[in-house]
């Protein structure tokens, strides 16, 4: 949602969307989800579009953090 609390959008996920982390530029969100039965790392645009699985497996206690681009 916006800083003013307007227009909330559901973050894509499954049974658990764990510890979402926002990109430094505010356009992406990274999160863990077990939407298909296995925890995976996902990224999605802030509006919920372009959801991409970035891993085949992730531990549900993984701490996410954005880093600089190589």
PDB file of N, CA, C, O and CB in Angstrom:
ATOM      1  N   UNK A   1       0.839  -1.168   0.000  1.00  0.00           N
ATOM      2  CA  UNK A   1       0.000   0.000   0.000  1.00  0.00           C
ATOM      3  C   UNK A   1       0.879   1.224   0.000  1.00  0.00           C
ATOM      4  O   UNK A   1       2.062   1.162   0.334  1.00  0.00           O
ATOM      5  CB  UNK A   1      -0.952   0.002   1.196  1.00  0.00           C
ATOM      6  N   UNK A   2       0.302   2.310  -0.369  1.00  0.00           N
ATOM      7  CA  UNK A   2       1.050   3.553  -0.373  1.00  0.00           C
ATOM      8  C   UNK A   2       1.375   4.008   1.042  1.00  0.00           C
ATOM      9  O   UNK A   2       0.801   3.505   2.008  1.00  0.00           O
ATOM     10  CB  UNK A   2       0.275   4.632  -1.102  1.00  0.00           C
ATOM     11  N   UNK A   3       2.282   4.944   1.160  1.00  0.00           N
ATOM     12  CA  UNK A   3       2.674   5.461   2.466  1.00  0.00           C
ATOM     13  C   UNK A   3       1.487   6.027   3.226  1.00  0.00           C
ATOM     14  O   UNK A   3       1.497   6.066   4.457  1.00  0.00           O
ATOM     15  CB  UNK A   3       3.741   6.526   2.310  1.00  0.00           C
ATOM     16  N   UNK A   4       0.461   6.469   2.500  1.00  0.00           N
ATOM     17  CA  UNK A   4      -0.730   7.006   3.140  1.00  0.00           C
ATOM     18  C   UNK A   4      -1.732   5.917   3.515  1.00  0.00           C
ATOM     19  O   UNK A   4      -2.800   6.218   4.050  1.00  0.00           O
ATOM     20  CB  UNK A   4      -1.389   8.014   2.231  1.00  0.00           C
ATOM     21  N   UNK A   5      -1.399   4.654   3.240  1.00  0.00           N
ATOM     22  CA  UNK A   5      -2.272   3.539   3.574  1.00  0.00           C
ATOM     23  C   UNK A   5      -3.325   3.248   2.524  1.00  0.00           C
ATOM     24  O   UNK A   5      -4.164   2.369   2.719  1.00  0.00           O
ATOM     25  CB  UNK A   5      -2.938   3.803   4.867  1.00  0.00           C
ATOM     26  N   UNK A   6      -3.297   3.962   1.422  1.00  0.00           N
ATOM     27  CA  UNK A   6      -4.297   3.776   0.370  1.00  0.00           C
ATOM     28  C   UNK A   6      -3.904   2.663  -0.586  1.00  0.00           C
ATOM     29  O   UNK A   6      -2.723   2.350  -0.740  1.00  0.00           O
ATOM     30  CB  UNK A   6      -4.501   5.069  -0.401  1.00  0.00           C
ATOM     31  N   UNK A   7      -4.891   2.077  -1.218  1.00  0.00           N
ATOM     32  CA  UNK A   7      -4.719   1.080  -2.278  1.00  0.00           C
ATOM     33  C   UNK A   7      -3.855  -0.118  -1.886  1.00  0.00           C
ATOM     34  O   UNK A   7      -2.853  -0.388  -2.549  1.00  0.00           O
ATOM     35  CB  UNK A   7      -4.120   1.733  -3.473  1.00  0.00           C
ATOM     36  N   UNK A   8      -4.217  -0.843  -0.826  1.00  0.00           N
ATOM     37  CA  UNK A   8      -3.432  -2.034  -0.484  1.00  0.00           C
ATOM     38  C   UNK A   8      -3.551  -3.092  -1.573  1.00  0.00           C
ATOM     39  O   UNK A   8      -4.602  -3.238  -2.197  1.00  0.00           O
ATOM     40  CB  UNK A   8      -3.888  -2.613   0.866  1.00  0.00           C
ATOM     41  N   UNK A   9      -2.464  -3.829  -1.797  1.00  0.00           N
ATOM     42  CA  UNK A   9      -2.429  -4.908  -2.771  1.00  0.00           C
ATOM     43  C   UNK A   9      -1.900  -6.148  -2.077  1.00  0.00           C
ATOM     44  O   UNK A   9      -0.889  -6.090  -1.377  1.00  0.00           O
ATOM     45  CB  UNK A   9      -1.554  -4.537  -4.008  1.00  0.00           C
ATOM     46  N   UNK A  10      -2.584  -7.279  -2.269  1.00  0.00           N
ATOM     47  CA  UNK A  10      -2.127  -8.518  -1.668  1.00  0.00           C
ATOM     48  C   UNK A  10      -0.825  -8.960  -2.309  1.00  0.00           C
ATOM     49  O   UNK A  10      -0.700  -8.994  -3.533  1.00  0.00           O
ATOM     50  CB  UNK A  10      -3.189  -9.610  -1.802  1.00  0.00           C
ATOM     51  N   UNK A  11       0.142  -9.298  -1.468  1.00  0.00           N
ATOM     52  CA  UNK A  11       1.413  -9.829  -1.954  1.00  0.00           C
ATOM     53  C   UNK A  11       1.178 -11.265  -2.365  1.00  0.00           C
ATOM     54  O   UNK A  11       0.566 -12.021  -1.611  1.00  0.00           O
ATOM     55  CB  UNK A  11       2.540  -9.724  -0.871  1.00  0.00           C
ATOM     56  N   UNK A  12       1.644 -11.669  -3.538  1.00  0.00           N
ATOM     57  CA  UNK A  12       1.443 -13.054  -3.938  1.00  0.00           C
ATOM     58  C   UNK A  12       2.135 -13.986  -2.966  1.00  0.00           C
ATOM     59  O   UNK A  12       3.197 -13.661  -2.435  1.00  0.00           O
ATOM     60  CB  UNK A  12       1.957 -13.289  -5.357  1.00  0.00           C
ATOM     61  N   UNK A  13       1.551 -15.119  -2.735  1.00  0.00           N
ATOM     62  CA  UNK A  13       2.138 -16.077  -1.810  1.00  0.00           C
ATOM     63  C   UNK A  13       1.315 -17.333  -1.753  1.00  0.00           C
ATOM     64  O   UNK A  13       0.418 -17.529  -2.573  1.00  0.00           O
ATOM     65  CB  UNK A  13       2.272 -15.479  -0.427  1.00  0.00           C
ATOM     66  N   UNK A  14       1.601 -18.178  -0.807  1.00  0.00           N
ATOM     67  CA  UNK A  14       0.862 -19.409  -0.622  1.00  0.00           C
ATOM     68  C   UNK A  14       0.393 -19.464   0.806  1.00  0.00           C
ATOM     69  O   UNK A  14      -0.131 -18.485   1.338  1.00  0.00           O
ATOM     70  CB  UNK A  14       1.713 -20.643  -0.977  1.00  0.00           C
ATOM     71  N   UNK A  15       0.583 -20.615   1.433  1.00  0.00           N
ATOM     72  CA  UNK A  15       0.212 -20.758   2.832  1.00  0.00           C
ATOM     73  C   UNK A  15       0.979 -19.752   3.681  1.00  0.00           C
ATOM     74  O   UNK A  15       0.464 -19.238   4.674  1.00  0.00           O
ATOM     75  CB  UNK A  15       0.478 -22.192   3.322  1.00  0.00           C
ATOM     76  N   UNK A  16       2.192 -19.484   3.285  1.00  0.00           N
ATOM     77  CA  UNK A  16       3.006 -18.543   4.059  1.00  0.00           C
ATOM     78  C   UNK A  16       3.826 -17.699   3.104  1.00  0.00           C
ATOM     79  O   UNK A  16       4.570 -18.230   2.280  1.00  0.00           O
ATOM     80  CB  UNK A  16       3.930 -19.288   5.063  1.00  0.00           C
ATOM     81  N   UNK A  17       3.697 -16.419   3.210  1.00  0.00           N
ATOM     82  CA  UNK A  17       4.583 -15.490   2.528  1.00  0.00           C
ATOM     83  C   UNK A  17       5.449 -14.912   3.627  1.00  0.00           C
ATOM     84  O   UNK A  17       5.002 -14.034   4.365  1.00  0.00           O
ATOM     85  CB  UNK A  17       3.794 -14.363   1.718  1.00  0.00           C
ATOM     86  N   UNK A  18       6.665 -15.380   3.751  1.00  0.00           N
ATOM     87  CA  UNK A  18       7.478 -15.089   4.923  1.00  0.00           C
ATOM     88  C   UNK A  18       8.434 -13.933   4.713  1.00  0.00           C
ATOM     89  O   UNK A  18       9.108 -13.842   3.687  1.00  0.00           O
ATOM     90  CB  UNK A  18       8.248 -16.301   5.316  1.00  0.00           C
ATOM     91  N   UNK A  19       8.484 -13.053   5.696  1.00  0.00           N
ATOM     92  CA  UNK A  19       9.481 -11.990   5.793  1.00  0.00           C
ATOM     93  C   UNK A  19       9.743 -11.265   4.483  1.00  0.00           C
ATOM     94  O   UNK A  19      10.857 -11.327   3.964  1.00  0.00           O
ATOM     95  CB  UNK A  19      10.758 -12.555   6.296  1.00  0.00           C
ATOM     96  N   UNK A  20       8.753 -10.583   3.936  1.00  0.00           N
ATOM     97  CA  UNK A  20       8.985  -9.846   2.694  1.00  0.00           C
ATOM     98  C   UNK A  20      10.038  -8.761   2.886  1.00  0.00           C
ATOM     99  O   UNK A  20      10.103  -8.127   3.940  1.00  0.00           O
ATOM    100  CB  UNK A  20       7.678  -9.226   2.190  1.00  0.00           C
ATOM    101  N   UNK A  21      10.860  -8.552   1.863  1.00  0.00           N
ATOM    102  CA  UNK A  21      11.907  -7.537   1.892  1.00  0.00           C
ATOM    103  C   UNK A  21      11.762  -6.694   0.627  1.00  0.00           C
ATOM    104  O   UNK A  21      11.716  -7.227  -0.481  1.00  0.00           O
ATOM    105  CB  UNK A  21      13.343  -8.186   1.993  1.00  0.00           C
ATOM    106  N   UNK A  22      11.691  -5.395   0.800  1.00  0.00           N
ATOM    107  CA  UNK A  22      11.509  -4.484  -0.323  1.00  0.00           C
ATOM    108  C   UNK A  22      12.850  -4.093  -0.925  1.00  0.00           C
ATOM    109  O   UNK A  22      13.825  -3.882  -0.204  1.00  0.00           O
ATOM    110  CB  UNK A  22      10.744  -3.237   0.117  1.00  0.00           C
ATOM    111  N   UNK A  23      12.893  -3.997  -2.254  1.00  0.00           N
ATOM    112  CA  UNK A  23      14.120  -3.589  -2.932  1.00  0.00           C
ATOM    113  C   UNK A  23      14.437  -2.137  -2.583  1.00  0.00           C
ATOM    114  O   UNK A  23      13.533  -1.367  -2.259  1.00  0.00           O
ATOM    115  CB  UNK A  23      13.989  -3.768  -4.469  1.00  0.00           C
ATOM    116  N   UNK A  24      15.703  -1.760  -2.648  1.00  0.00           N
ATOM    117  CA  UNK A  24      16.085  -0.388  -2.302  1.00  0.00           C
ATOM    118  C   UNK A  24      15.350   0.680  -3.119  1.00  0.00           C
ATOM    119  O   UNK A  24      15.101   1.779  -2.623  1.00  0.00           O
ATOM    120  CB  UNK A  24      17.569  -0.221  -2.490  1.00  0.00           C
ATOM    121  N   UNK A  25      15.003   0.357  -4.370  1.00  0.00           N
ATOM    122  CA  UNK A  25      14.302   1.355  -5.187  1.00  0.00           C
ATOM    123  C   UNK A  25      12.781   1.273  -5.032  1.00  0.00           C
ATOM    124  O   UNK A  25      12.052   2.055  -5.642  1.00  0.00           O
ATOM    125  CB  UNK A  25      14.676   1.178  -6.653  1.00  0.00           C
ATOM    126  N   UNK A  26      12.302   0.325  -4.215  1.00  0.00           N
ATOM    127  CA  UNK A  26      10.882   0.230  -3.920  1.00  0.00           C
ATOM    128  C   UNK A  26      10.022  -0.356  -5.019  1.00  0.00           C
ATOM    129  O   UNK A  26       8.799  -0.226  -4.969  1.00  0.00           O
ATOM    130  CB  UNK A  26      10.379   1.549  -3.595  1.00  0.00           C
ATOM    131  N   UNK A  27      10.626  -1.004  -6.019  1.00  0.00           N
ATOM    132  CA  UNK A  27       9.831  -1.547  -7.118  1.00  0.00           C
ATOM    133  C   UNK A  27       9.622  -3.054  -7.033  1.00  0.00           C
ATOM    134  O   UNK A  27       8.744  -3.585  -7.713  1.00  0.00           O
ATOM    135  CB  UNK A  27      10.485  -1.215  -8.419  1.00  0.00           C
ATOM    136  N   UNK A  28      10.401  -3.752  -6.220  1.00  0.00           N
ATOM    137  CA  UNK A  28      10.322  -5.204  -6.094  1.00  0.00           C
ATOM    138  C   UNK A  28      10.170  -5.601  -4.635  1.00  0.00           C
ATOM    139  O   UNK A  28      10.520  -4.851  -3.724  1.00  0.00           O
ATOM    140  CB  UNK A  28      11.564  -5.869  -6.700  1.00  0.00           C
ATOM    141  N   UNK A  29       9.642  -6.793  -4.441  1.00  0.00           N
ATOM    142  CA  UNK A  29       9.583  -7.391  -3.117  1.00  0.00           C
ATOM    143  C   UNK A  29      10.093  -8.823  -3.242  1.00  0.00           C
ATOM    144  O   UNK A  29       9.715  -9.536  -4.172  1.00  0.00           O
ATOM    145  CB  UNK A  29       8.125  -7.347  -2.524  1.00  0.00           C
ATOM    146  N   UNK A  30      10.941  -9.245  -2.324  1.00  0.00           N
ATOM    147  CA  UNK A  30      11.427 -10.619  -2.268  1.00  0.00           C
ATOM    148  C   UNK A  30      10.758 -11.282  -1.073  1.00  0.00           C
ATOM    149  O   UNK A  30      10.584 -10.658  -0.026  1.00  0.00           O
ATOM    150  CB  UNK A  30      12.999 -10.680  -2.160  1.00  0.00           C
ATOM    151  N   UNK A  31      10.384 -12.545  -1.231  1.00  0.00           N
ATOM    152  CA  UNK A  31       9.722 -13.245  -0.139  1.00  0.00           C
ATOM    153  C   UNK A  31       9.878 -14.747  -0.322  1.00  0.00           C
ATOM    154  O   UNK A  31      10.143 -15.227  -1.424  1.00  0.00           O
ATOM    155  CB  UNK A  31       8.230 -12.860  -0.063  1.00  0.00           C
ATOM    156  N   UNK A  32       9.711 -15.479   0.768  1.00  0.00           N
ATOM    157  CA  UNK A  32       9.689 -16.929   0.725  1.00  0.00           C
ATOM    158  C   UNK A  32       8.235 -17.366   0.743  1.00  0.00           C
ATOM    159  O   UNK A  32       7.406 -16.758   1.420  1.00  0.00           O
ATOM    160  CB  UNK A  32      10.489 -17.553   1.915  1.00  0.00           C
ATOM    161  N   UNK A  33       7.927 -18.409   0.008  1.00  0.00           N
ATOM    162  CA  UNK A  33       6.566 -18.927   0.007  1.00  0.00           C
ATOM    163  C   UNK A  33       6.589 -20.425  -0.245  1.00  0.00           C
ATOM    164  O   UNK A  33       7.471 -20.949  -0.924  1.00  0.00           O
ATOM    165  CB  UNK A  33       5.705 -18.212  -1.052  1.00  0.00           C
ATOM    166  N   UNK A  34       5.597 -21.098   0.320  1.00  0.00           N
ATOM    167  CA  UNK A  34       5.428 -22.527   0.061  1.00  0.00           C
ATOM    168  C   UNK A  34       4.182 -22.755  -0.793  1.00  0.00           C
ATOM    169  O   UNK A  34       3.485 -23.756  -0.631  1.00  0.00           O
ATOM    170  CB  UNK A  34       5.329 -23.319   1.389  1.00  0.00           C
ATOM    171  N   UNK A  35       3.912 -21.830  -1.692  1.00  0.00           N
ATOM    172  CA  UNK A  35       2.698 -21.867  -2.512  1.00  0.00           C
ATOM    173  C   UNK A  35       2.537 -23.159  -3.284  1.00  0.00           C
ATOM    174  O   UNK A  35       1.412 -23.524  -3.625  1.00  0.00           O
ATOM    175  CB  UNK A  35       2.697 -20.721  -3.472  1.00  0.00           C
ATOM    176  N   UNK A  36       3.634 -23.874  -3.577  1.00  0.00           N
ATOM    177  CA  UNK A  36       3.523 -25.146  -4.295  1.00  0.00           C
ATOM    178  C   UNK A  36       3.977 -26.331  -3.445  1.00  0.00           C
ATOM    179  O   UNK A  36       4.232 -27.414  -3.972  1.00  0.00           O
ATOM    180  CB  UNK A  36       4.341 -25.093  -5.577  1.00  0.00           C
ATOM    181  N   UNK A  37       4.077 -26.130  -2.140  1.00  0.00           N
ATOM    182  CA  UNK A  37       4.440 -27.205  -1.224  1.00  0.00           C
ATOM    183  C   UNK A  37       5.900 -27.229  -0.830  1.00  0.00           C
ATOM    184  O   UNK A  37       6.269 -27.948   0.098  1.00  0.00           O
ATOM    185  CB  UNK A  37       4.091 -28.498  -1.825  1.00  0.00           C
ATOM    186  N   UNK A  38       6.744 -26.463  -1.509  1.00  0.00           N
ATOM    187  CA  UNK A  38       8.170 -26.365  -1.193  1.00  0.00           C
ATOM    188  C   UNK A  38       8.517 -24.897  -1.028  1.00  0.00           C
ATOM    189  O   UNK A  38       8.148 -24.074  -1.865  1.00  0.00           O
ATOM    190  CB  UNK A  38       9.052 -27.029  -2.303  1.00  0.00           C
ATOM    191  N   UNK A  39       9.224 -24.561   0.044  1.00  0.00           N
ATOM    192  CA  UNK A  39       9.637 -23.169   0.211  1.00  0.00           C
ATOM    193  C   UNK A  39      10.592 -22.781  -0.908  1.00  0.00           C
ATOM    194  O   UNK A  39      11.561 -23.482  -1.200  1.00  0.00           O
ATOM    195  CB  UNK A  39      10.301 -22.950   1.592  1.00  0.00           C
ATOM    196  N   UNK A  40      10.291 -21.652  -1.522  1.00  0.00           N
ATOM    197  CA  UNK A  40      11.128 -21.112  -2.594  1.00  0.00           C
ATOM    198  C   UNK A  40      11.270 -19.604  -2.386  1.00  0.00           C
ATOM    199  O   UNK A  40      10.440 -18.967  -1.738  1.00  0.00           O
ATOM    200  CB  UNK A  40      10.519 -21.429  -4.007  1.00  0.00           C
ATOM    201  N   UNK A  41      12.321 -19.064  -2.940  1.00  0.00           N
ATOM    202  CA  UNK A  41      12.526 -17.622  -2.944  1.00  0.00           C
ATOM    203  C   UNK A  41      11.855 -17.045  -4.178  1.00  0.00           C
ATOM    204  O   UNK A  41      12.083 -17.518  -5.292  1.00  0.00           O
ATOM    205  CB  UNK A  41      14.042 -17.263  -2.913  1.00  0.00           C
ATOM    206  N   UNK A  42      11.028 -16.026  -3.986  1.00  0.00           N
ATOM    207  CA  UNK A  42      10.329 -15.356  -5.079  1.00  0.00           C
ATOM    208  C   UNK A  42      10.647 -13.874  -5.058  1.00  0.00           C
ATOM    209  O   UNK A  42      10.995 -13.316  -4.018  1.00  0.00           O
ATOM    210  CB  UNK A  42       8.808 -15.583  -4.984  1.00  0.00           C
ATOM    211  N   UNK A  43      10.526 -13.250  -6.202  1.00  0.00           N
ATOM    212  CA  UNK A  43      10.473 -11.800  -6.303  1.00  0.00           C
ATOM    213  C   UNK A  43       9.236 -11.453  -7.114  1.00  0.00           C
ATOM    214  O   UNK A  43       8.801 -12.226  -7.967  1.00  0.00           O
ATOM    215  CB  UNK A  43      11.777 -11.211  -6.956  1.00  0.00           C
ATOM    216  N   UNK A  44       8.682 -10.296  -6.842  1.00  0.00           N
ATOM    217  CA  UNK A  44       7.521  -9.813  -7.589  1.00  0.00           C
ATOM    218  C   UNK A  44       7.570  -8.300  -7.615  1.00  0.00           C
ATOM    219  O   UNK A  44       8.157  -7.669  -6.736  1.00  0.00           O
ATOM    220  CB  UNK A  44       6.184 -10.319  -6.962  1.00  0.00           C
ATOM    221  N   UNK A  45       6.948  -7.723  -8.631  1.00  0.00           N
ATOM    222  CA  UNK A  45       6.791  -6.270  -8.672  1.00  0.00           C
ATOM    223  C   UNK A  45       5.878  -5.879  -7.514  1.00  0.00           C
ATOM    224  O   UNK A  45       5.092  -6.696  -7.034  1.00  0.00           O
ATOM    225  CB  UNK A  45       6.205  -5.783 -10.059  1.00  0.00           C
ATOM    226  N   UNK A  46       5.981  -4.663  -7.079  1.00  0.00           N
ATOM    227  CA  UNK A  46       5.185  -4.204  -5.942  1.00  0.00           C
ATOM    228  C   UNK A  46       3.687  -4.283  -6.209  1.00  0.00           C
ATOM    229  O   UNK A  46       2.902  -4.341  -5.263  1.00  0.00           O
ATOM    230  CB  UNK A  46       5.561  -2.784  -5.591  1.00  0.00           C
ATOM    231  N   UNK A  47       3.275  -4.287  -7.467  1.00  0.00           N
ATOM    232  CA  UNK A  47       1.849  -4.391  -7.773  1.00  0.00           C
ATOM    233  C   UNK A  47       1.392  -5.846  -7.880  1.00  0.00           C
ATOM    234  O   UNK A  47       0.244  -6.110  -8.236  1.00  0.00           O
ATOM    235  CB  UNK A  47       1.540  -3.656  -9.070  1.00  0.00           C
ATOM    236  N   UNK A  48       2.296  -6.802  -7.570  1.00  0.00           N
ATOM    237  CA  UNK A  48       1.959  -8.212  -7.593  1.00  0.00           C
ATOM    238  C   UNK A  48       2.179  -8.895  -8.924  1.00  0.00           C
ATOM    239  O   UNK A  48       1.936 -10.095  -9.047  1.00  0.00           O
ATOM    240  CB  UNK A  48       0.563  -8.380  -7.202  1.00  0.00           C
ATOM    241  N   UNK A  49       2.633  -8.162  -9.922  1.00  0.00           N
ATOM    242  CA  UNK A  49       2.874  -8.750 -11.230  1.00  0.00           C
ATOM    243  C   UNK A  49       4.305  -9.262 -11.327  1.00  0.00           C
ATOM    244  O   UNK A  49       5.143  -8.978 -10.471  1.00  0.00           O
ATOM    245  CB  UNK A  49       2.595  -7.730 -12.338  1.00  0.00           C
ATOM    246  N   UNK A  50       4.562 -10.009 -12.366  1.00  0.00           N
ATOM    247  CA  UNK A  50       5.900 -10.532 -12.682  1.00  0.00           C
ATOM    248  C   UNK A  50       6.502 -11.332 -11.533  1.00  0.00           C
ATOM    249  O   UNK A  50       7.681 -11.171 -11.217  1.00  0.00           O
ATOM    250  CB  UNK A  50       6.833  -9.391 -13.043  1.00  0.00           C
ATOM    251  N   UNK A  51       5.712 -12.180 -10.915  1.00  0.00           N
ATOM    252  CA  UNK A  51       6.220 -13.036  -9.844  1.00  0.00           C
ATOM    253  C   UNK A  51       7.129 -14.101 -10.440  1.00  0.00           C
ATOM    254  O   UNK A  51       6.738 -14.834 -11.349  1.00  0.00           O
ATOM    255  CB  UNK A  51       5.054 -13.690  -9.051  1.00  0.00           C
ATOM    256  N   UNK A  52       8.351 -14.174  -9.914  1.00  0.00           N
ATOM    257  CA  UNK A  52       9.350 -15.115 -10.420  1.00  0.00           C
ATOM    258  C   UNK A  52       9.907 -15.945  -9.275  1.00  0.00           C
ATOM    259  O   UNK A  52      10.281 -15.395  -8.239  1.00  0.00           O
ATOM    260  CB  UNK A  52      10.489 -14.371 -11.148  1.00  0.00           C
ATOM    261  N   UNK A  53       9.967 -17.270  -9.448  1.00  0.00           N
ATOM    262  CA  UNK A  53      10.645 -18.135  -8.482  1.00  0.00           C
ATOM    263  C   UNK A  53      12.134 -18.095  -8.802  1.00  0.00           C
ATOM    264  O   UNK A  53      12.533 -18.334  -9.942  1.00  0.00           O
ATOM    265  CB  UNK A  53      10.085 -19.615  -8.526  1.00  0.00           C
ATOM    266  N   UNK A  54      12.947 -17.795  -7.810  1.00  0.00           N
ATOM    267  CA  UNK A  54      14.388 -17.696  -8.037  1.00  0.00           C
ATOM    268  C   UNK A  54      15.174 -18.881  -7.490  1.00  0.00           C
ATOM    269  O   UNK A  54      16.385 -18.976  -7.693  1.00  0.00           O
ATOM    270  CB  UNK A  54      14.908 -16.434  -7.422  1.00  0.00           C
ATOM    271  N   UNK A  55      14.481 -19.789  -6.791  1.00  0.00           N
ATOM    272  CA  UNK A  55      15.192 -20.934  -6.241  1.00  0.00           C
ATOM    273  C   UNK A  55      14.314 -22.167  -6.326  1.00  0.00           C
ATOM    274  O   UNK A  55      13.090 -22.074  -6.424  1.00  0.00           O
ATOM    275  CB  UNK A  55      15.618 -20.672  -4.785  1.00  0.00           C
ATOM    276  N   UNK A  56      14.955 -23.319  -6.288  1.00  0.00           N
ATOM    277  CA  UNK A  56      14.229 -24.585  -6.250  1.00  0.00           C
ATOM    278  C   UNK A  56      13.903 -24.986  -4.822  1.00  0.00           C
ATOM    279  O   UNK A  56      13.005 -25.796  -4.591  1.00  0.00           O
ATOM    280  CB  UNK A  56      15.037 -25.684  -6.929  1.00  0.00           C
ATOM    281  N   UNK A  57      14.627 -24.426  -3.865  1.00  0.00           N
ATOM    282  CA  UNK A  57      14.415 -24.752  -2.460  1.00  0.00           C
ATOM    283  C   UNK A  57      14.993 -23.627  -1.610  1.00  0.00           C
ATOM    284  O   UNK A  57      16.035 -23.060  -1.938  1.00  0.00           O
ATOM    285  CB  UNK A  57      15.065 -26.123  -2.092  1.00  0.00           C
ATOM    286  N   UNK A  58      14.315 -23.315  -0.530  1.00  0.00           N
ATOM    287  CA  UNK A  58      14.826 -22.350   0.445  1.00  0.00           C
ATOM    288  C   UNK A  58      14.374 -22.807   1.822  1.00  0.00           C
ATOM    289  O   UNK A  58      13.288 -23.367   1.968  1.00  0.00           O
ATOM    290  CB  UNK A  58      14.327 -20.888   0.135  1.00  0.00           C
ATOM    291  N   UNK A  59      15.188 -22.574   2.815  1.00  0.00           N
ATOM    292  CA  UNK A  59      14.789 -22.869   4.184  1.00  0.00           C
ATOM    293  C   UNK A  59      13.841 -21.785   4.662  1.00  0.00           C
ATOM    294  O   UNK A  59      14.015 -20.612   4.332  1.00  0.00           O
ATOM    295  CB  UNK A  59      16.022 -22.977   5.118  1.00  0.00           C
ATOM    296  N   UNK A  60      12.823 -22.181   5.451  1.00  0.00           N
ATOM    297  CA  UNK A  60      11.862 -21.189   5.909  1.00  0.00           C
ATOM    298  C   UNK A  60      12.438 -20.251   6.961  1.00  0.00           C
ATOM    299  O   UNK A  60      11.752 -19.329   7.401  1.00  0.00           O
ATOM    300  CB  UNK A  60      10.647 -21.875   6.457  1.00  0.00           C
ATOM    301  N   UNK A  61      13.673 -20.466   7.369  1.00  0.00           N
ATOM    302  CA  UNK A  61      14.315 -19.548   8.314  1.00  0.00           C
ATOM    303  C   UNK A  61      15.394 -18.697   7.634  1.00  0.00           C
ATOM    304  O   UNK A  61      16.206 -18.065   8.310  1.00  0.00           O
ATOM    305  CB  UNK A  61      14.930 -20.336   9.478  1.00  0.00           C
ATOM    306  N   UNK A  62      15.402 -18.682   6.308  1.00  0.00           N
ATOM    307  CA  UNK A  62      16.338 -17.876   5.543  1.00  0.00           C
ATOM    308  C   UNK A  62      16.031 -16.400   5.758  1.00  0.00           C
ATOM    309  O   UNK A  62      14.870 -15.994   5.704  1.00  0.00           O
ATOM    310  CB  UNK A  62      16.276 -18.236   4.043  1.00  0.00           C
ATOM    311  N   UNK A  63      17.058 -15.599   6.000  1.00  0.00           N
ATOM    312  CA  UNK A  63      16.867 -14.148   6.112  1.00  0.00           C
ATOM    313  C   UNK A  63      17.206 -13.509   4.771  1.00  0.00           C
ATOM    314  O   UNK A  63      18.314 -13.665   4.258  1.00  0.00           O
ATOM    315  CB  UNK A  63      17.749 -13.543   7.258  1.00  0.00           C
ATOM    316  N   UNK A  64      16.249 -12.795   4.218  1.00  0.00           N
ATOM    317  CA  UNK A  64      16.429 -12.159   2.920  1.00  0.00           C
ATOM    318  C   UNK A  64      17.023 -10.777   3.082  1.00  0.00           C
ATOM    319  O   UNK A  64      16.741 -10.063   4.044  1.00  0.00           O
ATOM    320  CB  UNK A  64      15.106 -12.078   2.171  1.00  0.00           C
ATOM    321  N   UNK A  65      17.855 -10.416   2.113  1.00  0.00           N
ATOM    322  CA  UNK A  65      18.464  -9.088   2.121  1.00  0.00           C
ATOM    323  C   UNK A  65      18.849  -8.728   0.690  1.00  0.00           C
ATOM    324  O   UNK A  65      19.416  -9.546  -0.034  1.00  0.00           O
ATOM    325  CB  UNK A  65      19.710  -9.037   3.070  1.00  0.00           C
ATOM    326  N   UNK A  66      18.539  -7.513   0.296  1.00  0.00           N
ATOM    327  CA  UNK A  66      18.938  -7.029  -1.022  1.00  0.00           C
ATOM    328  C   UNK A  66      20.388  -6.583  -0.964  1.00  0.00           C
ATOM    329  O   UNK A  66      20.835  -6.049   0.051  1.00  0.00           O
ATOM    330  CB  UNK A  66      18.022  -5.867  -1.497  1.00  0.00           C
ATOM    331  N   UNK A  67      21.121  -6.797  -2.037  1.00  0.00           N
ATOM    332  CA  UNK A  67      22.506  -6.370  -2.108  1.00  0.00           C
ATOM    333  C   UNK A  67      22.735  -5.581  -3.389  1.00  0.00           C
ATOM    334  O   UNK A  67      21.831  -5.466  -4.217  1.00  0.00           O
ATOM    335  CB  UNK A  67      23.456  -7.578  -2.036  1.00  0.00           C
ATOM    336  N   UNK A  68      23.922  -5.044  -3.555  1.00  0.00           N
ATOM    337  CA  UNK A  68      24.219  -4.274  -4.773  1.00  0.00           C
ATOM    338  C   UNK A  68      24.254  -5.196  -5.990  1.00  0.00           C
ATOM    339  O   UNK A  68      24.571  -6.380  -5.879  1.00  0.00           O
ATOM    340  CB  UNK A  68      25.570  -3.525  -4.631  1.00  0.00           C
ATOM    341  N   UNK A  69      23.928  -4.641  -7.137  1.00  0.00           N
ATOM    342  CA  UNK A  69      24.007  -5.403  -8.383  1.00  0.00           C
ATOM    343  C   UNK A  69      25.466  -5.553  -8.767  1.00  0.00           C
ATOM    344  O   UNK A  69      26.260  -4.630  -8.584  1.00  0.00           O
ATOM    345  CB  UNK A  69      23.200  -4.714  -9.524  1.00  0.00           C
ATOM    346  N   UNK A  70      25.825  -6.734  -9.310  1.00  0.00           N
ATOM    347  CA  UNK A  70      27.226  -6.943  -9.719  1.00  0.00           C
ATOM    348  C   UNK A  70      27.577  -6.108 -10.927  1.00  0.00           C
ATOM    349  O   UNK A  70      28.710  -6.159 -11.404  1.00  0.00           O
ATOM    350  CB  UNK A  70      27.487  -8.415 -10.022  1.00  0.00           C
TER     351      UNK A  70
END
